[in-house]
Amino acid sequence: TFVTGSADLTGPSRTTLDKVAGLLAQNESVTAEVQGHTDNQGNDSANLALSTARAKAVVAYLAGKGIAASRLTAKGYGETRPVASNASDAGRSRNRRVVFVPAG
């Protein structure tokens, strides 16, 4: 997850991504779309750009851990695919996320 308005990875996010990097390293044939998402705060175009930046930040982090960036496609979806209600802080926090979707 991310802080509002930011594509900076948090400490807990890095810990999770380190585990993902380990799994990807053990399964070299796996490719995935890295989907970035936002809450509904701000305007649509800014959220789309932010969600793309979040996905790209994750791909860059994993590439720094030795995972071939060619295995990962960064795609931003803005606020269009919430997993929780944006009516509460907790829900908005859950919506600021990145999701891995295996390709193929």
C-alpha positions as CSV (number, residue, x, y, z in Angstrom):
1,T,0.0,0.0,0.0
2,F,1.0,3.6,-0.3
3,V,0.6,6.9,1.5
4,T,-2.0,9.3,-0.1
5,G,-0.6,11.1,-3.2
6,S,2.7,9.1,-3.2
7,A,4.4,6.4,-5.2
8,D,7.1,6.0,-2.6
9,L,7.4,2.5,-1.3
10,T,6.9,2.1,2.5
11,G,9.0,-0.2,4.7
12,P,6.2,-2.8,4.9
13,S,5.8,-2.6,1.1
14,R,9.5,-3.3,0.7
15,T,9.3,-6.3,3.0
16,T,6.4,-7.8,1.0
17,L,8.2,-7.0,-2.3
18,D,11.3,-8.8,-1.1
19,K,9.2,-11.9,-0.7
20,V,7.7,-11.4,-4.1
21,A,11.2,-11.1,-5.6
22,G,12.1,-14.4,-4.0
23,L,9.1,-16.1,-5.5
24,L,9.7,-14.6,-8.9
25,A,13.4,-15.7,-8.7
26,Q,12.4,-19.2,-8.0
27,N,9.8,-19.2,-10.9
28,E,11.6,-17.7,-13.8
29,S,8.9,-18.4,-16.3
30,V,6.3,-16.3,-14.5
31,T,5.4,-13.0,-16.0
32,A,2.8,-10.5,-14.6
33,E,1.0,-7.3,-15.0
34,V,1.7,-5.0,-12.1
35,Q,-1.5,-3.0,-11.6
36,G,-1.3,0.3,-9.7
37,H,-4.4,1.7,-8.0
38,T,-5.4,4.8,-6.0
39,D,-8.2,5.9,-3.8
40,N,-10.7,8.5,-5.0
41,Q,-9.0,11.5,-3.6
42,G,-7.9,14.0,-6.3
43,N,-8.9,14.1,-9.9
44,D,-9.1,11.2,-12.4
45,S,-6.1,12.2,-14.6
46,A,-3.8,12.7,-11.6
47,N,-4.9,9.4,-10.1
48,L,-4.3,7.6,-13.3
49,A,-0.7,9.1,-13.5
50,L,-0.1,8.2,-9.8
51,S,-1.3,4.7,-10.2
52,T,1.0,4.2,-13.1
53,A,3.9,5.7,-11.1
54,R,3.1,3.2,-8.3
55,A,3.2,0.2,-10.7
56,K,6.5,1.5,-12.2
57,A,8.0,2.0,-8.7
58,V,7.3,-1.7,-7.9
59,V,8.7,-2.9,-11.2
60,A,11.8,-0.8,-10.6
61,Y,12.2,-2.1,-7.1
62,L,11.9,-5.7,-8.3
63,A,14.4,-5.0,-11.1
64,G,16.8,-3.8,-8.5
65,K,16.4,-7.2,-6.8
66,G,17.5,-9.0,-10.0
67,I,14.1,-9.7,-11.5
68,A,14.1,-9.0,-15.3
69,A,11.8,-5.9,-15.9
70,S,10.8,-7.6,-19.1
71,R,8.8,-10.1,-17.1
72,L,6.6,-7.3,-15.6
73,T,4.3,-4.9,-17.2
74,A,3.4,-1.8,-15.2
75,K,-0.2,-0.6,-15.7
76,G,-2.1,2.1,-13.8
77,Y,-5.9,1.9,-13.3
78,G,-6.4,5.0,-11.1
79,E,-9.4,4.9,-8.9
80,T,-11.5,2.7,-11.3
81,R,-11.1,-0.7,-9.4
82,P,-11.6,-0.1,-5.7
83,V,-11.5,-3.1,-3.3
84,A,-13.0,-1.2,-0.5
85,S,-15.3,1.8,0.1
86,N,-13.6,5.2,-0.3
87,A,-16.0,6.6,2.4
88,S,-13.5,5.8,5.2
89,D,-9.8,6.3,5.8
90,A,-9.4,2.5,6.2
91,G,-11.1,1.8,2.8
92,R,-9.1,4.5,1.0
93,S,-5.9,3.0,2.5
94,R,-6.8,-0.4,1.1
95,N,-7.4,1.1,-2.4
96,R,-3.9,2.6,-2.5
97,R,-2.2,-0.6,-3.7
98,V,-0.5,-2.6,-6.3
99,V,-1.7,-6.0,-7.5
100,F,0.2,-8.7,-9.4
101,V,-1.8,-10.5,-12.1
102,P,0.0,-13.4,-13.7
103,A,0.1,-13.2,-17.5
104,G,-1.0,-16.1,-19.6
